[in-house]
Amino acid sequence: MKIIDIINESNVIDLKGPQGNAYFLLGTAKKLAKDLNLDYDKIQKEMTACNYDNLVDVFKKYFGEYVDVRENEGGIPRLNKYNIYTTKSKDGDFQAWQGEKHLGTFKTIQDLDKFLNNALNSGKIKPQE
């Protein structure tokens, strides 16, 4: 499979769209690592060691020569009016973020859901402009 077949016709990943999803980037990294004979396990561990900005930076470090990664200003894509996104580490913990602010680590998706519902309903998390 050619690299161009993995991404799209122009080898562009637009982080503002669906391709900006962390799981899409990890899946693309896996396919590209295989094509380029790179150690995906090492790359995945490095990509998931921190937050979304780190994930993108590591992706660009390994694959930026082959893929044009287009970011919006500020790095993290605006996903919703609260600018909240979540990640899941390799060890299974869930992380919640509001922009670059880490909101917490959770063992289960139910714990994460409970936290977010309580924080939103109580007004502790407010929309970001």
SEKE-786945 format. One record per residue (C-alpha): residue number from 1; x, y, z; residue in three letters. Coordinates in nm, 3 decimals, padded with zeros to 5 digits. Layout:
<pts>
<NUM,<X,Y,Z>,"ALA">
...
</pts>
This chain:
<pts>
<1,<00.000,00.000,00.000>,"MET">
<2,<00.128,00.345,-00.085>,"LYS">
<3,<00.135,00.624,00.172>,"ILE">
<4,<-00.093,00.833,-00.048>,"ILE">
<5,<-00.357,00.556,-00.030>,"ASP">
<6,<-00.362,00.570,00.349>,"ILE">
<7,<-00.436,00.939,00.390>,"ILE">
<8,<-00.591,01.100,00.084>,"ASN">
<9,<-00.498,01.212,-00.264>,"GLU">
<10,<-00.292,01.509,-00.150>,"SER">
<11,<-00.120,01.358,00.159>,"ASN">
<12,<-00.284,01.621,00.381>,"VAL">
<13,<-00.421,01.562,00.729>,"ILE">
<14,<-00.645,01.848,00.841>,"ASP">
<15,<-00.656,01.845,01.221>,"LEU">
<16,<-00.971,02.061,01.220>,"LYS">
<17,<-01.168,01.780,01.055>,"GLY">
<18,<-01.232,01.414,01.132>,"PRO">
<19,<-00.869,01.331,01.057>,"GLN">
<20,<-00.770,01.533,01.363>,"GLY">
<21,<-00.915,01.261,01.585>,"ASN">
<22,<-00.643,01.099,01.800>,"ALA">
<23,<-00.756,00.749,01.698>,"TYR">
<24,<-00.732,00.840,01.329>,"PHE">
<25,<-00.379,00.971,01.382>,"LEU">
<26,<-00.277,00.659,01.573>,"LEU">
<27,<-00.425,00.433,01.304>,"GLY">
<28,<-00.253,00.629,01.030>,"THR">
<29,<00.075,00.615,01.223>,"ALA">
<30,<00.042,00.238,01.246>,"LYS">
<31,<-00.009,00.201,00.872>,"LYS">
<32,<00.268,00.444,00.785>,"LEU">
<33,<00.510,00.282,01.033>,"ALA">
<34,<00.448,-00.054,00.866>,"LYS">
<35,<00.507,00.092,00.519>,"ASP">
<36,<00.824,00.268,00.635>,"LEU">
<37,<00.951,-00.026,00.846>,"ASN">
<38,<00.941,00.176,01.168>,"LEU">
<39,<00.871,00.042,01.519>,"ASP">
<40,<00.503,00.131,01.571>,"TYR">
<41,<00.499,00.021,01.936>,"ASP">
<42,<00.773,00.272,02.015>,"LYS">
<43,<00.595,00.545,01.817>,"ILE">
<44,<00.257,00.471,01.979>,"GLN">
<45,<00.408,00.481,02.327>,"LYS">
<46,<00.566,00.817,02.250>,"GLU">
<47,<00.247,00.953,02.091>,"MET">
<48,<00.029,00.857,02.388>,"THR">
<49,<00.272,00.962,02.661>,"ALA">
<50,<00.110,01.302,02.713>,"CYS">
<51,<-00.165,01.516,02.563>,"ASN">
<52,<-00.306,01.581,02.216>,"TYR">
<53,<-00.040,01.837,02.124>,"ASP">
<54,<00.227,01.580,02.204>,"ASN">
<55,<00.047,01.320,01.994>,"LEU">
<56,<00.047,01.555,01.695>,"VAL">
<57,<00.410,01.660,01.750>,"ASP">
<58,<00.530,01.300,01.763>,"VAL">
<59,<00.323,01.215,01.453>,"PHE">
<60,<00.486,01.503,01.268>,"LYS">
<61,<00.831,01.402,01.395>,"LYS">
<62,<00.803,01.058,01.239>,"TYR">
<63,<00.579,01.124,00.940>,"PHE">
<64,<00.597,01.499,00.871>,"GLY">
<65,<00.829,01.434,00.577>,"GLU">
<66,<00.552,01.231,00.410>,"TYR">
<67,<00.235,01.404,00.531>,"VAL">
<68,<00.130,01.769,00.542>,"ASP">
<69,<-00.032,01.810,00.885>,"VAL">
<70,<-00.246,02.123,00.891>,"ARG">
<71,<-00.324,02.268,01.231>,"GLU">
<72,<-00.552,02.544,01.343>,"ASN">
<73,<-00.402,02.819,01.553>,"GLU">
<74,<-00.346,02.709,01.910>,"GLY">
<75,<-00.281,02.348,01.816>,"GLY">
<76,<-00.574,02.172,01.978>,"ILE">
<77,<-00.882,02.153,01.757>,"PRO">
<78,<-01.205,02.307,01.884>,"ARG">
<79,<-01.424,02.001,01.923>,"LEU">
<80,<-01.716,02.154,02.110>,"ASN">
<81,<-01.816,02.478,02.281>,"LYS">
<82,<-01.643,02.361,02.601>,"TYR">
<83,<-01.323,02.270,02.414>,"ASN">
<84,<-01.315,01.938,02.601>,"ILE">
<85,<-01.151,01.629,02.465>,"TYR">
<86,<-01.048,01.297,02.611>,"THR">
<87,<-00.765,01.054,02.554>,"THR">
<88,<-00.703,00.698,02.661>,"LYS">
<89,<-00.355,00.585,02.754>,"SER">
<90,<-00.208,00.249,02.665>,"LYS">
<91,<-00.254,00.133,03.026>,"ASP">
<92,<-00.626,00.204,02.995>,"GLY">
<93,<-00.668,00.523,03.196>,"ASP">
<94,<-00.884,00.799,03.051>,"PHE">
<95,<-00.765,01.161,03.055>,"GLN">
<96,<-00.994,01.463,03.027>,"ALA">
<97,<-00.867,01.797,02.895>,"TRP">
<98,<-01.016,02.141,02.845>,"GLN">
<99,<-00.785,02.301,02.594>,"GLY">
<100,<-00.442,02.252,02.746>,"GLU">
<101,<-00.574,02.220,03.104>,"LYS">
<102,<-00.574,01.864,03.239>,"HIS">
<103,<-00.904,01.798,03.417>,"LEU">
<104,<-00.831,01.453,03.556>,"GLY">
<105,<-00.745,01.086,03.513>,"THR">
<106,<-01.015,00.818,03.531>,"PHE">
<107,<-00.999,00.438,03.549>,"LYS">
<108,<-01.328,00.377,03.367>,"THR">
<109,<-01.532,00.553,03.103>,"ILE">
<110,<-01.817,00.558,03.357>,"GLN">
<111,<-01.599,00.754,03.602>,"ASP">
<112,<-01.507,00.999,03.326>,"LEU">
<113,<-01.871,01.037,03.222>,"ASP">
<114,<-01.980,01.097,03.583>,"LYS">
<115,<-01.709,01.360,03.633>,"PHE">
<116,<-01.795,01.546,03.313>,"LEU">
<117,<-02.169,01.540,03.382>,"ASN">
<118,<-02.118,01.671,03.736>,"ASN">
<119,<-01.871,01.939,03.624>,"ALA">
<120,<-02.096,02.059,03.342>,"LEU">
<121,<-02.416,02.053,03.549>,"ASN">
<122,<-02.254,02.235,03.842>,"SER">
<123,<-02.102,02.503,03.618>,"GLY">
<124,<-01.742,02.412,03.709>,"LYS">
<125,<-01.670,02.376,03.339>,"ILE">
<126,<-01.783,02.670,03.130>,"LYS">
<127,<-01.797,02.719,02.754>,"PRO">
<128,<-01.482,02.868,02.602>,"GLN">
<129,<-01.495,03.138,02.339>,"GLU">
</pts>
